[in-house]
Amino acid sequence: MIENPSAAPFPTTCWGRVLEAGDPAAPESRAALEGLCRDYWYPLYAFVRRKGHDPETAQDLVQGLFASLLERDDLRRLDPGRGRFRSFLMACCTHYIARHRERERAARRGGGRVAIPIDAMAAESRFGGEAGHDLTPERLFERRWALTLLDRVLDGLDDEMARSGKRRLYERLRPALAGDEGGATYQAIADELGLTVGAVKMASHRLRARYRERLREEIARTVADPSEIDDEIRALLAVLGD
């Protein structure tokens, strides 16, 4: 069966990672910056594209936004008590677009600025497959934030289950966690793996519980106060329900 690991303290919040990314002297500054870019570049890219900008301009704007935040020390001066980081980031992006100039785009192509790793072809392919083209740029950003977070939860669970030695059972139960209700039945899984139906049901129950724990842990990384976790989960579900 899939065991339910003992609960661990919530990891360092995203705000801690943000402040560290903005401090070049911090030992983990580069790793923190790369983590932020990895988590937020595509939601921002989708946001800018939905604003009507072409792919090349969208890439330039996202690159320039992160570079601007670092050059002006905006990340280091952030106050976690003033709100959620994703809301701050979307507001910064809106303002950055408003003051965007062609000469700034040209300057960003030169040296001296931090290069944000963006896979242009993959980004545009993902954007072309976005559902709900009636979504506003703001709602699309929120939706991509939610999906990125859920992907991170599943990635972490994948690694955890691989180490547990229960990979085969996990792979059969995983589709339901990702929203696929058309997967194999408990009976089919039990027959395939030589388990009882009861054992498979118990493993599924424990897996769902662990998934919820990891979701709360990921949400905790994005808020300054743990009391906001439940509100964020409700917001995530509302965004995905659009």
TORKOL-4160 file (C-alpha; in steps of 0.2 Angstrom, whole numbers, padded with zeros to 4 digits, m for minus):
242
<pt num="1" X="0000" Y="0000" Z="0000"/>
<pt num="2" X="0005" Y="0018" Z="m0002"/>
<pt num="3" X="0010" Y="0024" Z="0015"/>
<pt num="4" X="0005" Y="0041" Z="0021"/>
<pt num="5" X="0021" Y="0050" Z="0027"/>
<pt num="6" X="0021" Y="0059" Z="0043"/>
<pt num="7" X="0016" Y="0077" Z="0041"/>
<pt num="8" X="0031" Y="0089" Z="0039"/>
<pt num="9" X="0032" Y="0108" Z="0043"/>
<pt num="10" X="0027" Y="0119" Z="0029"/>
<pt num="11" X="0042" Y="0123" Z="0018"/>
<pt num="12" X="0049" Y="0141" Z="0017"/>
<pt num="13" X="0036" Y="0152" Z="0009"/>
<pt num="14" X="0037" Y="0159" Z="m0009"/>
<pt num="15" X="0040" Y="0176" Z="m0001"/>
<pt num="16" X="0056" Y="0170" Z="0007"/>
<pt num="17" X="0061" Y="0164" Z="m0010"/>
<pt num="18" X="0056" Y="0180" Z="m0018"/>
<pt num="19" X="0067" Y="0190" Z="m0006"/>
<pt num="20" X="0081" Y="0179" Z="m0008"/>
<pt num="21" X="0080" Y="0180" Z="m0027"/>
<pt num="22" X="0082" Y="0199" Z="m0026"/>
<pt num="23" X="0097" Y="0198" Z="m0015"/>
<pt num="24" X="0113" Y="0195" Z="m0026"/>
<pt num="25" X="0123" Y="0192" Z="m0010"/>
<pt num="26" X="0112" Y="0178" Z="m0004"/>
<pt num="27" X="0120" Y="0160" Z="m0006"/>
<pt num="28" X="0104" Y="0153" Z="m0015"/>
<pt num="29" X="0100" Y="0169" Z="m0025"/>
<pt num="30" X="0102" Y="0161" Z="m0042"/>
<pt num="31" X="0093" Y="0145" Z="m0038"/>
<pt num="32" X="0079" Y="0156" Z="m0030"/>
<pt num="33" X="0078" Y="0167" Z="m0046"/>
<pt num="34" X="0077" Y="0152" Z="m0057"/>
<pt num="35" X="0063" Y="0144" Z="m0047"/>
<pt num="36" X="0053" Y="0160" Z="m0048"/>
<pt num="37" X="0056" Y="0161" Z="m0067"/>
<pt num="38" X="0051" Y="0143" Z="m0069"/>
<pt num="39" X="0035" Y="0145" Z="m0060"/>
<pt num="40" X="0029" Y="0161" Z="m0067"/>
<pt num="41" X="0036" Y="0164" Z="m0084"/>
<pt num="42" X="0023" Y="0155" Z="m0094"/>
<pt num="43" X="0008" Y="0162" Z="m0084"/>
<pt num="44" X="0015" Y="0179" Z="m0088"/>
<pt num="45" X="0019" Y="0175" Z="m0106"/>
<pt num="46" X="0000" Y="0169" Z="m0108"/>
<pt num="47" X="m0005" Y="0185" Z="m0099"/>
<pt num="48" X="0005" Y="0196" Z="m0112"/>
<pt num="49" X="m0001" Y="0186" Z="m0127"/>
<pt num="50" X="m0019" Y="0187" Z="m0122"/>
<pt num="51" X="m0016" Y="0206" Z="m0121"/>
<pt num="52" X="m0013" Y="0206" Z="m0140"/>
<pt num="53" X="0006" Y="0206" Z="m0141"/>
<pt num="54" X="0014" Y="0194" Z="m0154"/>
<pt num="55" X="0025" Y="0180" Z="m0148"/>
<pt num="56" X="0042" Y="0189" Z="m0150"/>
<pt num="57" X="0036" Y="0204" Z="m0140"/>
<pt num="58" X="0028" Y="0194" Z="m0127"/>
<pt num="59" X="0045" Y="0185" Z="m0124"/>
<pt num="60" X="0054" Y="0202" Z="m0123"/>
<pt num="61" X="0042" Y="0209" Z="m0111"/>
<pt num="62" X="0043" Y="0194" Z="m0099"/>
<pt num="63" X="0062" Y="0195" Z="m0100"/>
<pt num="64" X="0062" Y="0213" Z="m0097"/>
<pt num="65" X="0050" Y="0212" Z="m0083"/>
<pt num="66" X="0061" Y="0201" Z="m0073"/>
<pt num="67" X="0076" Y="0210" Z="m0077"/>
<pt num="68" X="0068" Y="0227" Z="m0072"/>
<pt num="69" X="0062" Y="0219" Z="m0055"/>
<pt num="70" X="0080" Y="0214" Z="m0052"/>
<pt num="71" X="0089" Y="0230" Z="m0058"/>
<pt num="72" X="0078" Y="0241" Z="m0047"/>
<pt num="73" X="0079" Y="0229" Z="m0032"/>
<pt num="74" X="0060" Y="0228" Z="m0032"/>
<pt num="75" X="0061" Y="0210" Z="m0026"/>
<pt num="76" X="0071" Y="0214" Z="m0011"/>
<pt num="77" X="0060" Y="0228" Z="m0006"/>
<pt num="78" X="0044" Y="0218" Z="m0006"/>
<pt num="79" X="0033" Y="0217" Z="0009"/>
<pt num="80" X="0025" Y="0200" Z="0011"/>
<pt num="81" X="0011" Y="0208" Z="0021"/>
<pt num="82" X="0005" Y="0218" Z="0007"/>
<pt num="83" X="m0003" Y="0204" Z="m0003"/>
<pt num="84" X="0000" Y="0188" Z="m0014"/>
<pt num="85" X="0015" Y="0188" Z="m0024"/>
<pt num="86" X="0006" Y="0183" Z="m0040"/>
<pt num="87" X="m0005" Y="0198" Z="m0038"/>
<pt num="88" X="0010" Y="0209" Z="m0036"/>
<pt num="89" X="0018" Y="0201" Z="m0052"/>
<pt num="90" X="0003" Y="0203" Z="m0063"/>
<pt num="91" X="0001" Y="0222" Z="m0058"/>
<pt num="92" X="0020" Y="0224" Z="m0061"/>
<pt num="93" X="0018" Y="0216" Z="m0078"/>
<pt num="94" X="0003" Y="0228" Z="m0082"/>
<pt num="95" X="0013" Y="0243" Z="m0078"/>
<pt num="96" X="0028" Y="0237" Z="m0087"/>
<pt num="97" X="0018" Y="0234" Z="m0103"/>
<pt num="98" X="0011" Y="0252" Z="m0101"/>
<pt num="99" X="0028" Y="0260" Z="m0101"/>
<pt num="100" X="0036" Y="0248" Z="m0114"/>
<pt num="101" X="0046" Y="0256" Z="m0128"/>
<pt num="102" X="0054" Y="0248" Z="m0144"/>
<pt num="103" X="0071" Y="0255" Z="m0139"/>
<pt num="104" X="0069" Y="0245" Z="m0122"/>
<pt num="105" X="0066" Y="0229" Z="m0132"/>
<pt num="106" X="0082" Y="0232" Z="m0142"/>
<pt num="107" X="0092" Y="0236" Z="m0127"/>
<pt num="108" X="0086" Y="0220" Z="m0118"/>
<pt num="109" X="0093" Y="0210" Z="m0133"/>
<pt num="110" X="0111" Y="0216" Z="m0128"/>
<pt num="111" X="0122" Y="0211" Z="m0114"/>
<pt num="112" X="0121" Y="0215" Z="m0095"/>
<pt num="113" X="0104" Y="0209" Z="m0091"/>
<pt num="114" X="0099" Y="0193" Z="m0083"/>
<pt num="115" X="0093" Y="0181" Z="m0096"/>
<pt num="116" X="0077" Y="0172" Z="m0091"/>
<pt num="117" X="0076" Y="0154" Z="m0099"/>
<pt num="118" X="0061" Y="0154" Z="m0110"/>
<pt num="119" X="0057" Y="0140" Z="m0123"/>
<pt num="120" X="0049" Y="0151" Z="m0136"/>
<pt num="121" X="0042" Y="0136" Z="m0147"/>
<pt num="122" X="0035" Y="0127" Z="m0132"/>
<pt num="123" X="0027" Y="0143" Z="m0125"/>
<pt num="124" X="0018" Y="0147" Z="m0141"/>
<pt num="125" X="0013" Y="0129" Z="m0143"/>
<pt num="126" X="0005" Y="0129" Z="m0126"/>
<pt num="127" X="m0003" Y="0146" Z="m0129"/>
<pt num="128" X="m0010" Y="0140" Z="m0145"/>
<pt num="129" X="m0019" Y="0126" Z="m0136"/>
<pt num="130" X="m0026" Y="0136" Z="m0122"/>
<pt num="131" X="m0045" Y="0133" Z="m0120"/>
<pt num="132" X="m0057" Y="0147" Z="m0116"/>
<pt num="133" X="m0051" Y="0161" Z="m0128"/>
<pt num="134" X="m0065" Y="0172" Z="m0120"/>
<pt num="135" X="m0055" Y="0172" Z="m0104"/>
<pt num="136" X="m0047" Y="0190" Z="m0100"/>
<pt num="137" X="m0028" Y="0191" Z="m0098"/>
<pt num="138" X="m0030" Y="0192" Z="m0080"/>
<pt num="139" X="m0041" Y="0176" Z="m0078"/>
<pt num="140" X="m0029" Y="0167" Z="m0090"/>
<pt num="141" X="m0015" Y="0172" Z="m0079"/>
<pt num="142" X="m0024" Y="0165" Z="m0064"/>
<pt num="143" X="m0029" Y="0149" Z="m0073"/>
<pt num="144" X="m0011" Y="0146" Z="m0078"/>
<pt num="145" X="m0005" Y="0149" Z="m0061"/>
<pt num="146" X="m0017" Y="0137" Z="m0054"/>
<pt num="147" X="m0012" Y="0123" Z="m0067"/>
<pt num="148" X="0007" Y="0126" Z="m0064"/>
<pt num="149" X="0004" Y="0124" Z="m0045"/>
<pt num="150" X="m0005" Y="0108" Z="m0048"/>
<pt num="151" X="0008" Y="0101" Z="m0060"/>
<pt num="152" X="0021" Y="0105" Z="m0046"/>
<pt num="153" X="0011" Y="0095" Z="m0034"/>
<pt num="154" X="0010" Y="0080" Z="m0045"/>
<pt num="155" X="0028" Y="0081" Z="m0049"/>
<pt num="156" X="0033" Y="0081" Z="m0031"/>
<pt num="157" X="0021" Y="0066" Z="m0028"/>
<pt num="158" X="0029" Y="0057" Z="m0043"/>
<pt num="159" X="0046" Y="0059" Z="m0035"/>
<pt num="160" X="0039" Y="0054" Z="m0018"/>
<pt num="161" X="0030" Y="0038" Z="m0024"/>
<pt num="162" X="0045" Y="0033" Z="m0035"/>
<pt num="163" X="0056" Y="0032" Z="m0019"/>
<pt num="164" X="0042" Y="0023" Z="m0009"/>
<pt num="165" X="0044" Y="0007" Z="m0020"/>
<pt num="166" X="0025" Y="0008" Z="m0024"/>
<pt num="167" X="0027" Y="0015" Z="m0042"/>
<pt num="168" X="0016" Y="0003" Z="m0051"/>
<pt num="169" X="0001" Y="0005" Z="m0040"/>
<pt num="170" X="0004" Y="0023" Z="m0040"/>
<pt num="171" X="0004" Y="0024" Z="m0059"/>
<pt num="172" X="m0013" Y="0015" Z="m0060"/>
<pt num="173" X="m0021" Y="0027" Z="m0047"/>
<pt num="174" X="m0012" Y="0043" Z="m0053"/>
<pt num="175" X="m0024" Y="0047" Z="m0067"/>
<pt num="176" X="m0039" Y="0050" Z="m0055"/>
<pt num="177" X="m0028" Y="0063" Z="m0046"/>
<pt num="178" X="m0026" Y="0072" Z="m0063"/>
<pt num="179" X="m0044" Y="0073" Z="m0066"/>
<pt num="180" X="m0046" Y="0058" Z="m0077"/>
<pt num="181" X="m0061" Y="0048" Z="m0071"/>
<pt num="182" X="m0060" Y="0036" Z="m0086"/>
<pt num="183" X="m0045" Y="0026" Z="m0079"/>
<pt num="184" X="m0045" Y="0008" Z="m0073"/>
<pt num="185" X="m0057" Y="0002" Z="m0060"/>
<pt num="186" X="m0051" Y="m0004" Z="m0043"/>
<pt num="187" X="m0056" Y="m0022" Z="m0048"/>
<pt num="188" X="m0045" Y="m0021" Z="m0063"/>
<pt num="189" X="m0030" Y="m0013" Z="m0054"/>
<pt num="190" X="m0032" Y="m0027" Z="m0040"/>
<pt num="191" X="m0032" Y="m0041" Z="m0053"/>
<pt num="192" X="m0017" Y="m0034" Z="m0062"/>
<pt num="193" X="m0006" Y="m0031" Z="m0047"/>
<pt num="194" X="m0012" Y="m0046" Z="m0037"/>
<pt num="195" X="m0020" Y="m0036" Z="m0023"/>
<pt num="196" X="m0037" Y="m0036" Z="m0015"/>
<pt num="197" X="m0050" Y="m0023" Z="m0020"/>
<pt num="198" X="m0050" Y="m0017" Z="m0002"/>
<pt num="199" X="m0031" Y="m0014" Z="m0003"/>
<pt num="200" X="m0032" Y="m0004" Z="m0019"/>
<pt num="201" X="m0046" Y="0007" Z="m0011"/>
<pt num="202" X="m0036" Y="0010" Z="0005"/>
<pt num="203" X="m0021" Y="0015" Z="m0006"/>
<pt num="204" X="m0031" Y="0027" Z="m0016"/>
<pt num="205" X="m0038" Y="0035" Z="0000"/>
<pt num="206" X="m0021" Y="0037" Z="0007"/>
<pt num="207" X="m0014" Y="0044" Z="m0010"/>
<pt num="208" X="m0028" Y="0057" Z="m0011"/>
<pt num="209" X="m0025" Y="0062" Z="0007"/>
<pt num="210" X="m0006" Y="0064" Z="0003"/>
<pt num="211" X="m0011" Y="0074" Z="m0013"/>
<pt num="212" X="m0021" Y="0086" Z="m0002"/>
<pt num="213" X="m0007" Y="0088" Z="0010"/>
<pt num="214" X="0006" Y="0092" Z="m0004"/>
<pt num="215" X="m0007" Y="0104" Z="m0011"/>
<pt num="216" X="m0008" Y="0113" Z="0005"/>
<pt num="217" X="0011" Y="0113" Z="0007"/>
<pt num="218" X="0013" Y="0121" Z="m0011"/>
<pt num="219" X="m0001" Y="0134" Z="m0007"/>
<pt num="220" X="0008" Y="0138" Z="0009"/>
<pt num="221" X="0023" Y="0143" Z="m0001"/>
<pt num="222" X="0013" Y="0157" Z="m0010"/>
<pt num="223" X="0006" Y="0166" Z="0005"/>
<pt num="224" X="0013" Y="0176" Z="0019"/>
<pt num="225" X="0001" Y="0169" Z="0032"/>
<pt num="226" X="m0005" Y="0151" Z="0034"/>
<pt num="227" X="m0022" Y="0157" Z="0038"/>
<pt num="228" X="m0024" Y="0162" Z="0020"/>
<pt num="229" X="m0021" Y="0144" Z="0014"/>
<pt num="230" X="m0040" Y="0139" Z="0013"/>
<pt num="231" X="m0044" Y="0155" Z="0004"/>
<pt num="232" X="m0031" Y="0151" Z="m0009"/>
<pt num="233" X="m0037" Y="0134" Z="m0011"/>
<pt num="234" X="m0055" Y="0140" Z="m0014"/>
<pt num="235" X="m0048" Y="0153" Z="m0026"/>
<pt num="236" X="m0038" Y="0140" Z="m0036"/>
<pt num="237" X="m0054" Y="0129" Z="m0037"/>
<pt num="238" X="m0064" Y="0144" Z="m0043"/>
<pt num="239" X="m0051" Y="0148" Z="m0056"/>
<pt num="240" X="m0051" Y="0130" Z="m0063"/>
<pt num="241" X="m0070" Y="0130" Z="m0063"/>
<pt num="242" X="m0071" Y="0144" Z="m0075"/>
